[in-house]
Amino acid sequence: MALYTLKINGKNYKTDVAEDTPLLWVLRDHIGLTGTKYGCGIASCGACTVHIDGQAMRSCVMPVSTIAASKITTIEGLSEKGDHPLQKAWDEKDVSQCGYCQTGQIMTAAALLKTNPKPSDTDIDNALAGNICRCGTYHRIKEAVKLAAKK
Amino acid sequence: MHQLEVGVTFHLLKLNKMQHNRRDFIKYAATAGGGLLLGFNILTPKRFSSAVITADAEGALSFNAYLSINVDGTATIFSPNPESGQGIKTSFPMTVAEELDMDWKLVKVAQAPLDSKRFERQVAGGSGSTPHSWKRLREAGATARQMLMEAAAKRWQVPLSSLTTEKGKVLHKATNRQLTYGALATEAAQLTPPKNVTLKDRKDFKIIGTFVSGVDNQAITTGKAIYGLDFKREGMLIAMLQRPPAFGLKLKSFDGAAAKAMPGIVDVVSFSNKVAVVGKTTWEVKKAREAVKIEWEKDETLENTSDHNRIFKELMNSDKAEVRRKNGDTEGVFKTAAQVVEAEFQCPFLPHNAMEPMNFFADVQGDKAELIGPTQNPGSNRDQVAKLLNIPKENVSVEMTRMGGGFGRRLNSDFALEAAELSSLIKKPVKVMWTREDDMAGGIYRPACRYRFRMALDKNNAIIGYEQRGVGINAGDATRGGNNFPSGAIPNVLIDSVNHKSPITTGPWRAPITNFLAYAEQAFLDEVAEKMGKDPVQMRLDLLDNAKKNPTGDIKYDIDRFRKVIETVAEKANWGKKSKDIYQGFSVYFSHNSYVAQIADVVLEKKQPVLKKVYCAIDCGILVNKSGALNQAVGSIVDGLGHAMYGNMTFKDGVAEQNNFNTYRMIRINEVPEVEVHFVDNGIDPTGLGEPVLPPLGGAVANAFYKATGKRIRQQPFINEENTLLEKFL
């Protein structure tokens, strides 16, 4: 066990966990931020996507010991009032069915828009190809990303 | 935006934390600040009934849904059905609000707790949620509306007939007076609900049939929606179970000492052929589970996929088939036929792969059990847990969290039973979590099946006989009754099935049986049409004509609705009129009470076939929420396409050979074709949409692929070593 101070959504959190604990489980079990989801545990589905210093990363395979002073943003910290252009677009396009994968989809899309504010269809495909949606909402995900990019 | 909704859900969870029975919930809801609480029944075979619920809660338990008109002018609808992503948490209240004449923005929605005594259908499966509740939801809204009008009539001393309603208000236009429902709710609660109410004419609908965004959208996109894995209770432990690693093995012995000594681990126990590691946090439990030493021993046959292929061939020629439909004399006509068309089709097992792996919370104390989690079938969970623990059903409560997909997997009770058994053993509240590997490799699967179709044609190329044999691994009746089209349209029909019993567990998977049978049938009919020298669309229309003019035996489908979706999709996709470099494939299927026709467009790019577009025409009756309906339809097409192309679960010595998304391929965002959906509007009550769009998809795509390449696809997954033409198909 080791003591870590993590910078999550602009706040400092102290946590005492084994050093190989993936960030996903630190967020979910220890900090209580459950918007980041468990889907596969091997970085193959994207449900656990968070931002590490602005970059979309799979938290399920990221040992807490590797994070150091990096800034972590989870879905809970993407916007203050849940009104990030992507969150609004997700509602307007009514993207979700079961909704489980959508926080990961949004976090991946948010990282894309940061570096590429006007992504092409192919850019969106490439960025989001790592995020599985079993309900098959891909068409609306694409529409929502494009809508958010316009705003 | 329905931000209040989240508050209601949390509030219910909080309430349940303190006093978790339904009577307490009803008392609470009835006393929360006055107003009118109307209890009513949906999803039951009974006639609609309703009553005002008062704080003493007497009589309230005989209802399973509630409508609360709050003094602040809002309305809360407590809907009892599990939400699996099919959108009923939005469409149910839309239906009530329509008849209530409520402003949609003032409607809140909450999940009602399970009726532990008398609820009957509280299931998300079989595309039945909307069809089973539609009329009664409307009656509930109309009942409350009439009571609010009666309260206004009484207060103003005017005749009821002089009043109208609009957007949550009662109006007396003659005197220009109006009152909000909130201002009338407490007075309305003194009245007796009317026995009969008049429902709105369809042309007056203002909410039903519009595009409405999901009521949980805000909660979902901010990460606040509470799924089973997110649910937490003070003092709750986490458990992972080591189940037999192969179907056919059982537990011989285990040594949990090393695991138990690991940090955060509370206990290592065994029950029902499983070893459970119980601890404080997920990661600690997961690591400790790997440290348990377990010996397994053979209990049943350890089957291989190659065994199944052999078994299929044997069963195809078995003389012990169960006859599912028999009209006329197929043996005779096949002997005299001028031509016989024959083809076989096979599909593998499929895991459900709901994005949220299975999990359930249980707290068993003495003869009481509290269960919380994501389920499509809370009633079955309750009954089976009561039986397992040998306690009365009334002592088992089941609360539903939001669910990260179901697809039939959560119709089962295995995960709830595990949680209950473990909690009763360790006498502590515990949540059992499945890893993705547990979830994918631990069953329950869509059964593997094989079909043989034979069609007899006479010398004029007329169809005179049809035979279908379905064989499956734990599939039960692989022909699903054998009553579907083209049965009814052909004078001599024989449909039979043979089942192989296997240790590999199977169960319902979105559109059970038809999810593959439809593709097989529709691909076969395409082959028959070709042999007949007929256009595939015209061939279906001619068969339907036959069914109308010379019906044979029982006909389960509506010929006119069938015809209409065929004509609609043919028109929208420009069937037969497109340029020669667009290859089209057609498919149509009736399942789960709705009708769906599809056309796929394939082009050749550098000699490689590419799927460009899917057209779809659907008749599922009246649409409640157009947005939700369209989302279901497009999602089903994506789902059907992905599983037809890639879905494959194979077994080696009873072990599932794919156990995560690195070895089991799922369709991705860069692989979806353009999709165009048309709904046929016929004014018929809703008939269900969660499943019927998926089954025909594989047929349309395989038939288009054939047109483009001259190669027939007769198995799923489409992609395999032999079919390398599909590398760039999506």
Contacts between the chains, C-beta under 8 A, distances in Angstrom:
chain1	res1	chain2	res2	distance
A	1	B	263	6.7
A	17	B	281	7.9
A	17	B	283	7.6
A	18	B	263	6.9
A	18	B	283	7.0
A	18	B	284	7.3
A	18	B	287	7.9
A	20	B	283	7.9
A	20	B	287	8.0
A	21	B	283	4.7
A	22	B	283	6.7
A	25	B	281	6.7
A	25	B	282	5.0
A	25	B	283	4.4
A	28	B	229	7.9
A	28	B	230	7.8
A	28	B	282	7.2
A	29	B	238	7.8
A	29	B	281	4.4
A	29	B	282	5.5
A	29	B	283	7.3
A	30	B	281	7.1
A	32	B	232	7.7
A	33	B	223	7.3
A	34	B	223	6.9
A	34	B	226	7.6
A	34	B	229	7.5
A	34	B	230	3.9
A	34	B	232	7.9
A	35	B	222	6.9
A	35	B	223	1.7
A	35	B	224	6.8
A	36	B	223	7.0
A	37	B	227	7.7
A	37	B	229	7.4
A	37	B	355	7.5
A	37	B	356	7.3
A	37	B	404	7.5
A	38	B	229	6.3
A	38	B	282	7.9
A	38	B	357	7.3
A	39	B	355	5.4
A	39	B	356	7.7
A	39	B	357	7.8
A	39	B	436	6.7
A	39	B	661	8.0
A	40	B	436	4.5
A	40	B	660	5.5
A	40	B	661	5.1
A	41	B	435	6.2
A	41	B	436	5.8
A	41	B	437	7.9
A	41	B	660	7.6
A	42	B	436	7.6
A	42	B	660	5.6
A	42	B	661	7.4
A	42	B	662	6.0
A	44	B	660	6.4
A	44	B	661	3.9
A	44	B	662	5.0
A	45	B	355	7.1
A	45	B	436	7.9
A	45	B	661	5.3
A	47	B	355	6.2
A	74	B	223	7.0
A	75	B	221	7.8
A	75	B	222	6.6
A	75	B	223	3.8
A	76	B	222	6.9
A	76	B	223	5.2
A	76	B	224	7.9
A	78	B	222	7.9
A	82	B	218	5.9
A	82	B	221	6.6
A	82	B	222	4.0
A	86	B	221	7.8
A	87	B	218	7.9
A	87	B	221	4.3
A	87	B	222	6.6
A	90	B	217	6.7
A	90	B	220	7.8
A	90	B	221	4.7
A	91	B	1	6.8
A	91	B	213	5.4
A	91	B	217	4.3
A	91	B	218	6.5
A	91	B	221	6.6
A	92	B	213	7.0
A	94	B	211	7.4
A	94	B	212	7.9
A	94	B	213	4.3
A	94	B	214	5.8
A	94	B	217	6.8
A	94	B	627	4.5
A	94	B	628	7.5
A	94	B	631	6.5
A	95	B	217	8.0
A	95	B	631	8.0
A	96	B	85	7.5
A	96	B	214	6.0
A	96	B	216	7.4
A	96	B	217	6.2
A	96	B	220	4.9
A	96	B	221	7.5
A	97	B	85	3.6
A	97	B	86	7.2
A	97	B	87	7.0
A	97	B	405	8.0
A	97	B	631	6.0
A	97	B	632	7.4
A	97	B	635	5.9
A	98	B	84	6.4
A	98	B	85	3.1
A	98	B	354	7.4
A	98	B	355	6.8
A	98	B	356	7.5
A	98	B	402	7.8
A	98	B	403	6.4
A	98	B	404	5.2
A	98	B	405	4.4
A	98	B	406	7.7
A	99	B	85	6.8
A	99	B	216	6.7
A	99	B	220	3.7
A	99	B	225	6.0
A	99	B	402	7.1
A	99	B	404	7.5
A	100	B	227	6.2
A	100	B	354	7.8
A	100	B	355	4.3
A	100	B	356	4.8
A	100	B	404	3.1
A	100	B	405	6.3
A	101	B	355	4.9
A	101	B	404	7.9
A	102	B	220	5.5
A	102	B	221	6.3
A	103	B	220	7.5
A	103	B	221	7.1
A	103	B	223	4.8
A	106	B	221	6.1
A	124	B	669	7.4
A	125	B	669	5.7
A	125	B	670	3.7
A	126	B	670	7.1
A	128	B	669	4.7
A	128	B	670	7.9
A	129	B	668	4.8
A	129	B	669	5.8
A	129	B	670	4.8
A	130	B	668	7.9
A	131	B	669	7.1
A	132	B	355	6.9
A	132	B	661	6.4
A	132	B	666	5.0
A	132	B	668	6.9
A	133	B	355	7.4
A	133	B	669	7.7
A	134	B	353	5.7
A	134	B	354	6.2
A	134	B	355	5.0
A	134	B	405	5.2
A	134	B	407	7.3
A	134	B	639	7.4
A	134	B	666	7.1
A	135	B	85	5.4
A	135	B	355	8.0
A	135	B	405	6.4
A	135	B	635	4.9
A	135	B	639	7.4
A	136	B	634	6.9
A	136	B	635	3.7
A	136	B	636	7.0
A	136	B	637	7.2
A	136	B	638	3.0
A	136	B	639	4.6
A	136	B	642	7.3
A	136	B	667	7.4
A	136	B	672	7.7
A	137	B	631	6.7
A	137	B	634	7.9
A	137	B	635	5.9
A	137	B	638	8.0
A	138	B	638	6.1
A	138	B	668	7.7
A	138	B	669	4.3
A	138	B	672	4.8
A	139	B	634	5.5
A	139	B	638	7.6
A	139	B	672	6.3
A	139	B	675	6.4
A	140	B	631	6.7
A	140	B	634	7.7
A	141	B	669	6.4
A	142	B	669	6.8
